[in-house]
Amino acid sequence: MPIDKSWISKPRNTIEYANGLNEFLEFAFGHANGVVIKCPCSKCGFNKWQTRDVVQEHLTCSTFPQNY
Ligand SMILES: [Zn+2]
């Protein structure tokens, strides 16, 4: 089932964004083999392994790549 990414373009302070981000984290960490995933935020650019708390913070504070 394709994951809904329409929330990515929503303003950061909306419930849609918060819900979408949460769903993304559930999905990403549900498929991860450990407690870290490669953070997709613009700062880490899929190169840094981060825990859920950190990823959530990064995606709330910095830009989510629009082409993801
Ligand atoms: Zn990050």
N, CA, C, O and the ligand as a Tripos MOL2 file, in Angstrom:
@<TRIPOS>MOLECULE
protein
  273   271    69     0     0
PROTEIN
NO_CHARGES

@<TRIPOS>ATOM
      1 N           0.8420   -1.2010    0.0000 N.3       1 MET1
      2 CA          0.0000    0.0000    0.0000 C.3       1 MET1
      3 C           0.8790    1.2530    0.0000 C.2       1 MET1
      4 O           1.6870    1.4470    0.9080 O.2       1 MET1
      5 N           0.7220    2.0910   -1.0070 N.am      2 PRO2
      6 CA          1.5540    3.3030   -1.0600 C.3       2 PRO2
      7 C           1.2260    4.2360    0.0960 C.2       2 PRO2
      8 O           0.0670    4.4190    0.4690 O.2       2 PRO2
      9 N           2.2550    4.8050    0.6350 N.am      3 ILE3
     10 CA          2.0610    5.7030    1.7710 C.3       3 ILE3
     11 C           1.6690    7.0900    1.2650 C.2       3 ILE3
     12 O           2.2510    7.6060    0.3110 O.2       3 ILE3
     13 N           0.6850    7.6710    1.9140 N.am      4 ASP4
     14 CA          0.1860    8.9920    1.5290 C.3       4 ASP4
     15 C           1.2050   10.0660    1.9000 C.2       4 ASP4
     16 O           1.5580   10.2170    3.0700 O.2       4 ASP4
     17 N           1.6710   10.8050    0.9060 N.am      5 LYS5
     18 CA          2.6920   11.8120    1.1770 C.3       5 LYS5
     19 C           2.1930   13.2320    0.9470 C.2       5 LYS5
     20 O           2.9810   14.1770    0.9190 O.2       5 LYS5
     21 N           0.8860   13.3780    0.7830 N.am      6 SER6
     22 CA          0.3450   14.7110    0.5150 C.3       6 SER6
     23 C           0.5660   15.6690    1.6880 C.2       6 SER6
     24 O           0.5610   16.8890    1.5290 O.2       6 SER6
     25 N           0.7600   15.0790    2.8650 N.am      7 TRP7
     26 CA          0.9440   15.9040    4.0630 C.3       7 TRP7
     27 C           2.2680   16.6500    4.0500 C.2       7 TRP7
     28 O           2.4330   17.6540    4.7420 O.2       7 TRP7
     29 N           3.2300   16.1410    3.2400 N.am      8 ILE8
     30 CA          4.5710   16.7330    3.2230 C.3       8 ILE8
     31 C           4.5340   18.2130    2.8360 C.2       8 ILE8
     32 O           5.3100   19.0230    3.3430 O.2       8 ILE8
     33 N           3.6150   18.5450    1.9250 N.am      9 SER9
     34 CA          3.5570   19.9310    1.4610 C.3       9 SER9
     35 C           2.6710   20.8080    2.3480 C.2       9 SER9
     36 O           2.5410   22.0100    2.1170 O.2       9 SER9
     37 N           2.0690   20.1960    3.3570 N.am     10 LYS10
     38 CA          1.2060   20.9620    4.2620 C.3      10 LYS10
     39 C           2.0510   21.8050    5.2180 C.2      10 LYS10
     40 O           3.1910   21.4530    5.5240 O.2      10 LYS10
     41 N           1.4890   22.9120    5.6840 N.am     11 PRO11
     42 CA          2.2220   23.7150    6.6690 C.3      11 PRO11
     43 C           2.5260   22.8990    7.9250 C.2      11 PRO11
     44 O           1.7290   22.0670    8.3570 O.2      11 PRO11
     45 N           3.6810   23.1570    8.4840 N.am     12 ARG12
     46 CA          4.1900   22.3890    9.6030 C.3      12 ARG12
     47 C           3.3030   22.4110   10.8510 C.2      12 ARG12
     48 O           3.3540   21.5040   11.6810 O.2      12 ARG12
     49 N           2.4970   23.4580   10.9650 N.am     13 ASN13
     50 CA          1.7000   23.5960   12.1890 C.3      13 ASN13
     51 C           0.2790   23.0450   12.0520 C.2      13 ASN13
     52 O          -0.5800   23.3240   12.8890 O.2      13 ASN13
     53 N           0.0330   22.2660   11.0050 N.am     14 THR14
     54 CA         -1.2990   21.7100   10.8250 C.3      14 THR14
     55 C          -1.3770   20.2900   11.3870 C.2      14 THR14
     56 O          -0.3670   19.6020   11.5280 O.2      14 THR14
     57 N          -2.5950   19.8760   11.6990 N.am     15 ILE15
     58 CA         -2.8160   18.5290   12.2200 C.3      15 ILE15
     59 C          -2.5390   17.5010   11.1190 C.2      15 ILE15
     60 O          -2.1290   16.3760   11.4030 O.2      15 ILE15
     61 N          -2.7660   17.8970    9.8630 N.am     16 GLU16
     62 CA         -2.4750   16.9900    8.7470 C.3      16 GLU16
     63 C          -0.9910   16.6490    8.6950 C.2      16 GLU16
     64 O          -0.6070   15.5010    8.4710 O.2      16 GLU16
     65 N          -0.1720   17.6640    8.9040 N.am     17 TYR17
     66 CA          1.2600   17.4300    8.8660 C.3      17 TYR17
     67 C           1.6860   16.5390   10.0380 C.2      17 TYR17
     68 O           2.4570   15.5940    9.8720 O.2      17 TYR17
     69 N           1.1650   16.8630   11.2210 N.am     18 ALA18
     70 CA          1.5100   16.0940   12.4160 C.3      18 ALA18
     71 C           1.0880   14.6360   12.2560 C.2      18 ALA18
     72 O           1.8450   13.7260   12.5930 O.2      18 ALA18
     73 N          -0.1130   14.4210   11.7460 N.am     19 ASN19
     74 CA         -0.6090   13.0610   11.5420 C.3      19 ASN19
     75 C           0.2030   12.3310   10.4820 C.2      19 ASN19
     76 O           0.5620   11.1660   10.6510 O.2      19 ASN19
     77 N           0.4860   13.0290    9.3920 N.am     20 GLY20
     78 CA          1.2540   12.4300    8.3030 C.3      20 GLY20
     79 C           2.6470   12.0490    8.7550 C.2      20 GLY20
     80 O           3.1590   10.9820    8.4160 O.2      20 GLY20
     81 N           3.2490   12.9390    9.5260 N.am     21 LEU21
     82 CA          4.5900   12.6810   10.0360 C.3      21 LEU21
     83 C           4.5840   11.4600   10.9460 C.2      21 LEU21
     84 O           5.4790   10.6160   10.8910 O.2      21 LEU21
     85 N           3.5680   11.3890   11.7730 N.am     22 ASN22
     86 CA          3.4510   10.2660   12.6910 C.3      22 ASN22
     87 C           3.2950    8.9440   11.9250 C.2      22 ASN22
     88 O           3.8980    7.9290   12.2750 O.2      22 ASN22
     89 N           2.4750    8.9880   10.8780 N.am     23 GLU23
     90 CA          2.2470    7.7970   10.0590 C.3      23 GLU23
     91 C           3.5410    7.3680    9.3630 C.2      23 GLU23
     92 O           3.8620    6.1830    9.2760 O.2      23 GLU23
     93 N           4.2700    8.3720    8.8700 N.am     24 PHE24
     94 CA          5.5420    8.0930    8.2140 C.3      24 PHE24
     95 C           6.5020    7.4120    9.1890 C.2      24 PHE24
     96 O           7.1840    6.4510    8.8340 O.2      24 PHE24
     97 N           6.5460    7.9210   10.4140 N.am     25 LEU25
     98 CA          7.4410    7.3470   11.4200 C.3      25 LEU25
     99 C           7.0290    5.9260   11.7670 C.2      25 LEU25
    100 O           7.8790    5.0490   11.9170 O.2      25 LEU25
    101 N           5.7260    5.6950   11.8940 N.am     26 GLU26
    102 CA          5.2170    4.3470   12.1600 C.3      26 GLU26
    103 C           5.6560    3.3950   11.0540 C.2      26 GLU26
    104 O           6.1360    2.2910   11.3100 O.2      26 GLU26
    105 N           5.4780    3.8540    9.8180 N.am     27 PHE27
    106 CA          5.8260    3.0560    8.6460 C.3      27 PHE27
    107 C           7.3280    2.7930    8.5830 C.2      27 PHE27
    108 O           7.7670    1.6530    8.4260 O.2      27 PHE27
    109 N           8.1040    3.8620    8.7080 N.am     28 ALA28
    110 CA          9.5550    3.7580    8.5730 C.3      28 ALA28
    111 C          10.1530    2.8710    9.6600 C.2      28 ALA28
    112 O          10.9830    2.0070    9.3770 O.2      28 ALA28
    113 N           9.7320    3.0840   10.8910 N.am     29 PHE29
    114 CA         10.3020    2.3030   11.9810 C.3      29 PHE29
    115 C           9.6900    0.9140   12.0680 C.2      29 PHE29
    116 O          10.2880    0.0020   12.6390 O.2      29 PHE29
    117 N           8.4970    0.7520   11.5010 N.am     30 GLY30
    118 CA          7.9020   -0.5670   11.4470 C.3      30 GLY30
    119 C           8.6700   -1.4810   10.5060 C.2      30 GLY30
    120 O           8.6650   -2.7000   10.6780 O.2      30 GLY30
    121 N           9.3380   -0.8900    9.5010 N.am     31 HIS31
    122 CA         10.0970   -1.6600    8.5300 C.3      31 HIS31
    123 C          11.5890   -1.6650    8.8180 C.2      31 HIS31
    124 O          12.3640   -2.3310    8.1320 O.2      31 HIS31
    125 N          11.9820   -0.9160    9.8390 N.am     32 ALA32
    126 CA         13.3990   -0.8560   10.1800 C.3      32 ALA32
    127 C          13.7710   -2.0660   11.0270 C.2      32 ALA32
    128 O          12.9400   -2.6260   11.7410 O.2      32 ALA32
    129 N          15.0170   -2.4490   10.9310 N.am     33 ASN33
    130 CA         15.4790   -3.6040   11.7020 C.3      33 ASN33
    131 C          15.9930   -3.2150   13.0740 C.2      33 ASN33
    132 O          16.3160   -4.0750   13.8930 O.2      33 ASN33
    133 N          16.0660   -1.9350   13.3180 N.am     34 GLY34
    134 CA         16.5640   -1.4920   14.6090 C.3      34 GLY34
    135 C          15.7700   -0.3140   15.1100 C.2      34 GLY34
    136 O          14.6180   -0.1200   14.7210 O.2      34 GLY34
    137 N          16.3680    0.4570   15.9520 N.am     35 VAL35
    138 CA         15.6690    1.6020   16.5190 C.3      35 VAL35
    139 C          16.0610    2.9020   15.8230 C.2      35 VAL35
    140 O          15.6570    3.9900   16.2320 O.2      35 VAL35
    141 N          16.8560    2.7650   14.7610 N.am     36 VAL36
    142 CA         17.2340    3.9670   14.0190 C.3      36 VAL36
    143 C          16.9070    3.8070   12.5380 C.2      36 VAL36
    144 O          16.9200    2.6950   12.0100 O.2      36 VAL36
    145 N          16.6130    4.9250   11.8700 N.am     37 ILE37
    146 CA         16.4520    4.9440   10.4080 C.3      37 ILE37
    147 C          17.3220    6.0790    9.8770 C.2      37 ILE37
    148 O          17.8010    6.9270   10.6300 O.2      37 ILE37
    149 N          17.5120    6.0700    8.5500 N.am     38 LYS38
    150 CA         18.2390    7.1750    7.9490 C.3      38 LYS38
    151 C          17.2890    8.3590    7.8850 C.2      38 LYS38
    152 O          16.2420    8.2960    7.2400 O.2      38 LYS38
    153 N          17.6560    9.4130    8.5450 N.am     39 CYS39
    154 CA         16.7870   10.5780    8.6390 C.3      39 CYS39
    155 C          16.6720   11.2730    7.2800 C.2      39 CYS39
    156 O          17.6850   11.6220    6.6730 O.2      39 CYS39
    157 N          15.4250   11.4740    6.7970 N.am     40 PRO40
    158 CA         15.2260   12.0800    5.4760 C.3      40 PRO40
    159 C          15.1890   13.6050    5.4840 C.2      40 PRO40
    160 O          14.9080   14.2140    4.4520 O.2      40 PRO40
    161 N          15.4610   14.2210    6.6020 N.am     41 CYS41
    162 CA         15.3860   15.6800    6.6400 C.3      41 CYS41
    163 C          16.5230   16.2880    5.8130 C.2      41 CYS41
    164 O          17.4910   15.6120    5.4650 O.2      41 CYS41
    165 N          16.3780   17.5870    5.5090 N.am     42 SER42
    166 CA         17.3580   18.2480    4.6360 C.3      42 SER42
    167 C          18.7360   18.3330    5.2840 C.2      42 SER42
    168 O          19.7530   18.4050    4.5950 O.2      42 SER42
    169 N          18.7570   18.3250    6.6050 N.am     43 LYS43
    170 CA         20.0290   18.3940    7.3230 C.3      43 LYS43
    171 C          20.7970   17.0780    7.2040 C.2      43 LYS43
    172 O          22.0040   17.0790    6.9600 O.2      43 LYS43
    173 N          20.0940   15.9540    7.3760 N.am     44 CYS44
    174 CA         20.7380   14.6430    7.3650 C.3      44 CYS44
    175 C          20.7740   14.0400    5.9560 C.2      44 CYS44
    176 O          21.7130   13.3210    5.6130 O.2      44 CYS44
    177 N          19.7640   14.3290    5.1520 N.am     45 GLY45
    178 CA         19.7500   13.8840    3.7630 C.3      45 GLY45
    179 C          19.9110   12.3900    3.5840 C.2      45 GLY45
    180 O          20.6250   11.9580    2.6790 O.2      45 GLY45
    181 N          19.2710   11.5890    4.4150 N.am     46 PHE46
    182 CA         19.3240   10.1240    4.3380 C.3      46 PHE46
    183 C          20.7080    9.5660    4.6080 C.2      46 PHE46
    184 O          20.9810    8.4080    4.2920 O.2      46 PHE46
    185 N          21.5770   10.3670    5.1840 N.am     47 ASN47
    186 CA         22.9410    9.9060    5.4360 C.3      47 ASN47
    187 C          23.2360    9.6330    6.9000 C.2      47 ASN47
    188 O          24.2310    8.9920    7.2390 O.2      47 ASN47
    189 N          22.3550   10.1300    7.7650 N.am     48 LYS48
    190 CA         22.6220    9.9560    9.1880 C.3      48 LYS48
    191 C          21.5480    9.0900    9.8280 C.2      48 LYS48
    192 O          20.3550    9.2730    9.5870 O.2      48 LYS48
    193 N          21.9910    8.1440   10.6490 N.am     49 TRP49
    194 CA         21.0680    7.2680   11.3530 C.3      49 TRP49
    195 C          20.6070    7.9630   12.6280 C.2      49 TRP49
    196 O          21.4120    8.3970   13.4510 O.2      49 TRP49
    197 N          19.2950    8.0530   12.7640 N.am     50 GLN50
    198 CA         18.7520    8.7500   13.9260 C.3      50 GLN50
    199 C          17.6280    7.9390   14.5540 C.2      50 GLN50
    200 O          16.9880    7.1140   13.9030 O.2      50 GLN50
    201 N          17.4100    8.1960   15.8310 N.am     51 THR51
    202 CA         16.3000    7.5470   16.5200 C.3      51 THR51
    203 C          15.0000    8.2750   16.1880 C.2      51 THR51
    204 O          15.0120    9.3750   15.6350 O.2      51 THR51
    205 N          13.8970    7.6530   16.5310 N.am     52 ARG52
    206 CA         12.5900    8.2030   16.1990 C.3      52 ARG52
    207 C          12.3860    9.6230   16.7440 C.2      52 ARG52
    208 O          11.8790   10.5020   16.0470 O.2      52 ARG52
    209 N          12.7860    9.8250   17.9840 N.am     53 ASP53
    210 CA         12.6310   11.1430   18.5940 C.3      53 ASP53
    211 C          13.3560   12.2160   17.7930 C.2      53 ASP53
    212 O          12.8380   13.3080   17.5640 O.2      53 ASP53
    213 N          14.5690   11.8700   17.3760 N.am     54 VAL54
    214 CA         15.3930   12.8350   16.6430 C.3      54 VAL54
    215 C          14.8010   13.0920   15.2630 C.2      54 VAL54
    216 O          14.7180   14.2380   14.8210 O.2      54 VAL54
    217 N          14.3880   12.0210   14.5820 N.am     55 VAL55
    218 CA         13.8030   12.1740   13.2410 C.3      55 VAL55
    219 C          12.5480   13.0470   13.3100 C.2      55 VAL55
    220 O          12.3430   13.9360   12.4840 O.2      55 VAL55
    221 N          11.7240   12.7720   14.3040 N.am     56 GLN56
    222 CA         10.4960   13.5430   14.4600 C.3      56 GLN56
    223 C          10.8150   15.0250   14.6670 C.2      56 GLN56
    224 O          10.1730   15.9010   14.0890 O.2      56 GLN56
    225 N          11.8080   15.2800   15.4960 N.am     57 GLU57
    226 CA         12.1940   16.6590   15.7680 C.3      57 GLU57
    227 C          12.7410   17.3270   14.5060 C.2      57 GLU57
    228 O          12.4090   18.4740   14.2050 O.2      57 GLU57
    229 N          13.5820   16.5960   13.7760 N.am     58 HIS58
    230 CA         14.1750   17.1470   12.5600 C.3      58 HIS58
    231 C          13.1150   17.4730   11.5290 C.2      58 HIS58
    232 O          13.1760   18.5140   10.8750 O.2      58 HIS58
    233 N          12.1290   16.5730   11.3810 N.am     59 LEU59
    234 CA         11.1110   16.7850   10.3580 C.3      59 LEU59
    235 C          10.0840   17.8270   10.7840 C.2      59 LEU59
    236 O           9.2980   18.3060    9.9670 O.2      59 LEU59
    237 N          10.0960   18.1670   12.0490 N.am     60 THR60
    238 CA          9.2090   19.2340   12.5140 C.3      60 THR60
    239 C           9.9130   20.5780   12.3700 C.2      60 THR60
    240 O           9.2840   21.5950   12.0810 O.2      60 THR60
    241 N          11.2290   20.5650   12.5770 N.am     61 CYS61
    242 CA         11.9840   21.8150   12.5880 C.3      61 CYS61
    243 C          12.5990   22.1840   11.2530 C.2      61 CYS61
    244 O          12.7370   23.3670   10.9420 O.2      61 CYS61
    245 N          12.9720   21.1900   10.4560 N.am     62 SER62
    246 CA         13.6210   21.5330    9.1980 C.3      62 SER62
    247 C          12.7990   21.0110    8.0260 C.2      62 SER62
    248 O          11.7970   20.3220    8.2160 O.2      62 SER62
    249 N          13.2250   21.3430    6.8310 N.am     63 THR63
    250 CA         12.4420   21.0700    5.6410 C.3      63 THR63
    251 C          12.4500   19.6000    5.2450 C.2      63 THR63
    252 O          13.4980   18.9560    5.1850 O.2      63 THR63
    253 N          11.2610   19.0910    4.9790 N.am     64 PHE64
    254 CA         11.1620   17.7440    4.4390 C.3      64 PHE64
    255 C          11.3780   17.8560    2.9400 C.2      64 PHE64
    256 O          10.7630   18.7080    2.2990 O.2      64 PHE64
    257 N          12.2370   17.0160    2.3580 N.am     65 PRO65
    258 CA         12.4780   17.1240    0.9100 C.3      65 PRO65
    259 C          11.1970   16.8970    0.1130 C.2      65 PRO65
    260 O          10.5280   15.8770    0.2780 O.2      65 PRO65
    261 N          10.8640   17.8430   -0.7420 N.am     66 GLN66
    262 CA          9.6070   17.7790   -1.4920 C.3      66 GLN66
    263 C           9.5850   16.6310   -2.4870 C.2      66 GLN66
    264 O           8.5160   16.1510   -2.8660 O.2      66 GLN66
    265 N          10.7570   16.1930   -2.9070 N.am     67 ASN67
    266 CA         10.8020   15.1330   -3.9200 C.3      67 ASN67
    267 C          10.8810   13.7370   -3.3200 C.2      67 ASN67
    268 O          11.0400   12.7480   -4.0350 O.2      67 ASN67
    269 N          10.7680   13.6710   -1.9950 N.am     68 TYR68
    270 CA         10.8690   12.3710   -1.3590 C.3      68 TYR68
    271 C           9.6950   11.4820   -1.7350 C.2      68 TYR68
    272 O           9.6170   10.3390   -1.2850 O.2      68 TYR68
    273 ZN         17.6030   14.7960   10.3300 Zn       69 ZN69
@<TRIPOS>BOND
     1     1     2 1
     2     2     3 1
     3     3     4 2
     4     3     5 am
     5     5     6 1
     6     6     7 1
     7     7     8 2
     8     7     9 am
     9     9    10 1
    10    10    11 1
    11    11    12 2
    12    11    13 am
    13    13    14 1
    14    14    15 1
    15    15    16 2
    16    15    17 am
    17    17    18 1
    18    18    19 1
    19    19    20 2
    20    19    21 am
    21    21    22 1
    22    22    23 1
    23    23    24 2
    24    23    25 am
    25    25    26 1
    26    26    27 1
    27    27    28 2
    28    27    29 am
    29    29    30 1
    30    30    31 1
    31    31    32 2
    32    31    33 am
    33    33    34 1
    34    34    35 1
    35    35    36 2
    36    35    37 am
    37    37    38 1
    38    38    39 1
    39    39    40 2
    40    39    41 am
    41    41    42 1
    42    42    43 1
    43    43    44 2
    44    43    45 am
    45    45    46 1
    46    46    47 1
    47    47    48 2
    48    47    49 am
    49    49    50 1
    50    50    51 1
    51    51    52 2
    52    51    53 am
    53    53    54 1
    54    54    55 1
    55    55    56 2
    56    55    57 am
    57    57    58 1
    58    58    59 1
    59    59    60 2
    60    59    61 am
    61    61    62 1
    62    62    63 1
    63    63    64 2
    64    63    65 am
    65    65    66 1
    66    66    67 1
    67    67    68 2
    68    67    69 am
    69    69    70 1
    70    70    71 1
    71    71    72 2
    72    71    73 am
    73    73    74 1
    74    74    75 1
    75    75    76 2
    76    75    77 am
    77    77    78 1
    78    78    79 1
    79    79    80 2
    80    79    81 am
    81    81    82 1
    82    82    83 1
    83    83    84 2
    84    83    85 am
    85    85    86 1
    86    86    87 1
    87    87    88 2
    88    87    89 am
    89    89    90 1
    90    90    91 1
    91    91    92 2
    92    91    93 am
    93    93    94 1
    94    94    95 1
    95    95    96 2
    96    95    97 am
    97    97    98 1
    98    98    99 1
    99    99   100 2
   100    99   101 am
   101   101   102 1
   102   102   103 1
   103   103   104 2
   104   103   105 am
   105   105   106 1
   106   106   107 1
   107   107   108 2
   108   107   109 am
   109   109   110 1
   110   110   111 1
   111   111   112 2
   112   111   113 am
   113   113   114 1
   114   114   115 1
   115   115   116 2
   116   115   117 am
   117   117   118 1
   118   118   119 1
   119   119   120 2
   120   119   121 am
   121   121   122 1
   122   122   123 1
   123   123   124 2
   124   123   125 am
   125   125   126 1
   126   126   127 1
   127   127   128 2
   128   127   129 am
   129   129   130 1
   130   130   131 1
   131   131   132 2
   132   131   133 am
   133   133   134 1
   134   134   135 1
   135   135   136 2
   136   135   137 am
   137   137   138 1
   138   138   139 1
   139   139   140 2
   140   139   141 am
   141   141   142 1
   142   142   143 1
   143   143   144 2
   144   143   145 am
   145   145   146 1
   146   146   147 1
   147   147   148 2
   148   147   149 am
   149   149   150 1
   150   150   151 1
   151   151   152 2
   152   151   153 am
   153   153   154 1
   154   154   155 1
   155   155   156 2
   156   155   157 am
   157   157   158 1
   158   158   159 1
   159   159   160 2
   160   159   161 am
   161   161   162 1
   162   162   163 1
   163   163   164 2
   164   163   165 am
   165   165   166 1
   166   166   167 1
   167   167   168 2
   168   167   169 am
   169   169   170 1
   170   170   171 1
   171   171   172 2
   172   171   173 am
   173   173   174 1
   174   174   175 1
   175   175   176 2
   176   175   177 am
   177   177   178 1
   178   178   179 1
   179   179   180 2
   180   179   181 am
   181   181   182 1
   182   182   183 1
   183   183   184 2
   184   183   185 am
   185   185   186 1
   186   186   187 1
   187   187   188 2
   188   187   189 am
   189   189   190 1
   190   190   191 1
   191   191   192 2
   192   191   193 am
   193   193   194 1
   194   194   195 1
   195   195   196 2
   196   195   197 am
   197   197   198 1
   198   198   199 1
   199   199   200 2
   200   199   201 am
   201   201   202 1
   202   202   203 1
   203   203   204 2
   204   203   205 am
   205   205   206 1
   206   206   207 1
   207   207   208 2
   208   207   209 am
   209   209   210 1
   210   210   211 1
   211   211   212 2
   212   211   213 am
   213   213   214 1
   214   214   215 1
   215   215   216 2
   216   215   217 am
   217   217   218 1
   218   218   219 1
   219   219   220 2
   220   219   221 am
   221   221   222 1
   222   222   223 1
   223   223   224 2
   224   223   225 am
   225   225   226 1
   226   226   227 1
   227   227   228 2
   228   227   229 am
   229   229   230 1
   230   230   231 1
   231   231   232 2
   232   231   233 am
   233   233   234 1
   234   234   235 1
   235   235   236 2
   236   235   237 am
   237   237   238 1
   238   238   239 1
   239   239   240 2
   240   239   241 am
   241   241   242 1
   242   242   243 1
   243   243   244 2
   244   243   245 am
   245   245   246 1
   246   246   247 1
   247   247   248 2
   248   247   249 am
   249   249   250 1
   250   250   251 1
   251   251   252 2
   252   251   253 am
   253   253   254 1
   254   254   255 1
   255   255   256 2
   256   255   257 am
   257   257   258 1
   258   258   259 1
   259   259   260 2
   260   259   261 am
   261   261   262 1
   262   262   263 1
   263   263   264 2
   264   263   265 am
   265   265   266 1
   266   266   267 1
   267   267   268 2
   268   267   269 am
   269   269   270 1
   270   270   271 1
   271   271   272 2
@<TRIPOS>SUBSTRUCTURE
     1 MET1         2 RESIDUE 1 A MET
     2 PRO2         6 RESIDUE 1 A PRO
     3 ILE3        10 RESIDUE 1 A ILE
     4 ASP4        14 RESIDUE 1 A ASP
     5 LYS5        18 RESIDUE 1 A LYS
     6 SER6        22 RESIDUE 1 A SER
     7 TRP7        26 RESIDUE 1 A TRP
     8 ILE8        30 RESIDUE 1 A ILE
     9 SER9        34 RESIDUE 1 A SER
    10 LYS10       38 RESIDUE 1 A LYS
    11 PRO11       42 RESIDUE 1 A PRO
    12 ARG12       46 RESIDUE 1 A ARG
    13 ASN13       50 RESIDUE 1 A ASN
    14 THR14       54 RESIDUE 1 A THR
    15 ILE15       58 RESIDUE 1 A ILE
    16 GLU16       62 RESIDUE 1 A GLU
    17 TYR17       66 RESIDUE 1 A TYR
    18 ALA18       70 RESIDUE 1 A ALA
    19 ASN19       74 RESIDUE 1 A ASN
    20 GLY20       78 RESIDUE 1 A GLY
    21 LEU21       82 RESIDUE 1 A LEU
    22 ASN22       86 RESIDUE 1 A ASN
    23 GLU23       90 RESIDUE 1 A GLU
    24 PHE24       94 RESIDUE 1 A PHE
    25 LEU25       98 RESIDUE 1 A LEU
    26 GLU26      102 RESIDUE 1 A GLU
    27 PHE27      106 RESIDUE 1 A PHE
    28 ALA28      110 RESIDUE 1 A ALA
    29 PHE29      114 RESIDUE 1 A PHE
    30 GLY30      118 RESIDUE 1 A GLY
    31 HIS31      122 RESIDUE 1 A HIS
    32 ALA32      126 RESIDUE 1 A ALA
    33 ASN33      130 RESIDUE 1 A ASN
    34 GLY34      134 RESIDUE 1 A GLY
    35 VAL35      138 RESIDUE 1 A VAL
    36 VAL36      142 RESIDUE 1 A VAL
    37 ILE37      146 RESIDUE 1 A ILE
    38 LYS38      150 RESIDUE 1 A LYS
    39 CYS39      154 RESIDUE 1 A CYS
    40 PRO40      158 RESIDUE 1 A PRO
    41 CYS41      162 RESIDUE 1 A CYS
    42 SER42      166 RESIDUE 1 A SER
    43 LYS43      170 RESIDUE 1 A LYS
    44 CYS44      174 RESIDUE 1 A CYS
    45 GLY45      178 RESIDUE 1 A GLY
    46 PHE46      182 RESIDUE 1 A PHE
    47 ASN47      186 RESIDUE 1 A ASN
    48 LYS48      190 RESIDUE 1 A LYS
    49 TRP49      194 RESIDUE 1 A TRP
    50 GLN50      198 RESIDUE 1 A GLN
    51 THR51      202 RESIDUE 1 A THR
    52 ARG52      206 RESIDUE 1 A ARG
    53 ASP53      210 RESIDUE 1 A ASP
    54 VAL54      214 RESIDUE 1 A VAL
    55 VAL55      218 RESIDUE 1 A VAL
    56 GLN56      222 RESIDUE 1 A GLN
    57 GLU57      226 RESIDUE 1 A GLU
    58 HIS58      230 RESIDUE 1 A HIS
    59 LEU59      234 RESIDUE 1 A LEU
    60 THR60      238 RESIDUE 1 A THR
    61 CYS61      242 RESIDUE 1 A CYS
    62 SER62      246 RESIDUE 1 A SER
    63 THR63      250 RESIDUE 1 A THR
    64 PHE64      254 RESIDUE 1 A PHE
    65 PRO65      258 RESIDUE 1 A PRO
    66 GLN66      262 RESIDUE 1 A GLN
    67 ASN67      266 RESIDUE 1 A ASN
    68 TYR68      270 RESIDUE 1 A TYR
    69 ZN69       273 GROUP 0 **** ****
